Amino acid sequence: MALLHPYQRRWLADKSRFKIGMFARQTGKTFATTLEVADDCIEAEIRGRRARWVILSRGERQALEAMNEGIKLHLRAYGTAFEAIEYDFPAEGATVRAAEVALPGGSRITALPANPDTARGFSANVFLDEFAFHKDSRAIWKALFPVVSKKGLKLRITSTPNGKGNKFYELWTQEGAAWSKHRVDIHQAAADGLERDIPELRAALGDEDAWRQEYELEFLDEASAWLSYEVIGAVEDADAGRPELYQGGPCAVGNDIARRGDLWVAWVWERVGDVWWTREIVELRGASFAAQDAEIARLMARYQVERLVMDQTGMGEKPVEDAQGRYGYRVEGVVFTPNTRLNIATLAKQRFEDRKVRIPAGNPAIRADLHKLKRVMGETGNPRLVADRDGDGHADRTWAAFLGLAGGAPEPGLIGFYRARIEARKATSA
């Protein structure tokens, strides 16, 4: 205990059944919690009982680190004998690597990468390490909580914030006395004796959003979202997304292509004055290419489509080629690269922020999909756009909407290559 900082000692001294901690990066949250796990097992052994713990980490590497650099380190420091093994654990139709230690009296600690399958099947105390970064955190939570339902079993959760779209955020912000909460930002940690040069770290990082989230523990979902909920809500309209209100004007259609897993989406925009109104959104899942072609044919016949902009990446090559054969110069295929994604998304963002678009009101799926796209910094320092894949696709509606707005863009320098290529095709076909 003498080597621990005061905030770590406060965490260890808290024996609440349900305990959650939000800690800045590299402040020793995993070290302190694995010490609590080791202590609990040793105490059980001394009292002639058995303790059972499961550690669920964001990935296989992190699970092995929690075991090797936490649990084993502490047990060796105590001079406690243990047997260590690693084995393949079946999960989601595959296997993941599990690490386990067994103490002489029968107490056991198992470390696994977290997913809904690995969270099931135990009756044990649980440590969720960096829970805000677990993929499918809500599904993991539903599978996990019954594991600790037996009276006396404990649950420990630690993490740094990772936006608002995860179960850690919900647990941290919920009201009531069920959870004992510990918050330690970089300033508190330094005040408690952690040796960090805060001005130097902040200047070297050079990213205020990252600093506020990783070190000052702010939930910055809106900061990283390409479209904020405020921007999305400002362009919602009850008349958008109603095909019967089509006024017969020129239209642009964006088409995000998928065959299995993700959504196939076609988004129809009608230009009314200087505003682009959503007229229809078509979503298909697992539909045959023939069914997709038929839906495009229906839209091309139903609306005055000036441009159909399709995702040509990967499996999109053939659908784009077929559509160009049927509808000629009106069809444009886009092969997504980081730069084309950013250009197309930048144009769309301008349309949304200038309130030059209208989207359906009160549709949670559309709202969440448009908010799903995040701006992150790549390893080379260049910005890129990412979206987590979940049970409702991979921002498929968003990219269909953005492609359609690119199809309606006359501005050179943004998506101007569309106009130039279409005009060239018109000239050669004349």
Buried (B, 14 or more C-beta within 10 A) or exposed (E): EEEBBBBBBBBBEBEBBBBBBBBBBBBBBBBBBBBBBBBBBBEBBEEEEEBBBBBBBBBBEBBBBBBEEBBBBBBEEBEBEBEBEEEEBEBEEEEBBBBBBBBEBBBBBBBBBBBBBBBBEBEBBBBBBBBBBBBBBBBBBBBBEEBBEEEEBBBBBBBBBBBBBBBBBEBBEEEEEEBBBBEBBBBBBBEBEBEBEEEEBBEEEEEEBBBBBBBBBBBBBBBBBBBBBEBBEEBBBEEBBBBEEBEEBBBBBBBBBBBEEBBBBBBBBBBBEEBBBBBBBBBBBEBEBEEBBEBBEEBBEBBEBBBBBBBBBEEBEEBBEBBBEEBEBBBBBBEBEEEBBBBBBBBBBBBBBEEBBBBBBEBEBBBBBBBBBBBEEEEEEEEBBBBBBBEBBBBBBBBBBBBBBBBBBEEEEBBEBBBEEBEEBEEEEE
